[in-house]
């Protein structure tokens, strides 16, 4: 007997972890559930991509422990801005990515 996650992963052909199953199911059912659900799923996917990009850039620059701390602080700041001033959220997210990318570029040239 297989569990629900293993069964759904086998049926969808997806080998990801259980936590990604909800994104797959929402994205597959977006035409059925409507454009609002599709928009929420797209926003969640963009947020996950932003989080992973921040984490990869922070790991490039700092030790693992400090990078995790920095990403958690930046994520908390993004959530606070999303709650208080949603219009400023894209500007702040791009500023964070730009700053980390700029620092990574300097470190790359220093290694070369």
PyMOL commands that set and color helices and strands:
alter all, ss='L'
color gray80, all
select helices_A, chain A and resi 4-12+18-28+30-33+35-61+64-84+86-111
alter helices_A, ss='H'
color red, helices_A
deselect
rebuild
show_as cartoon
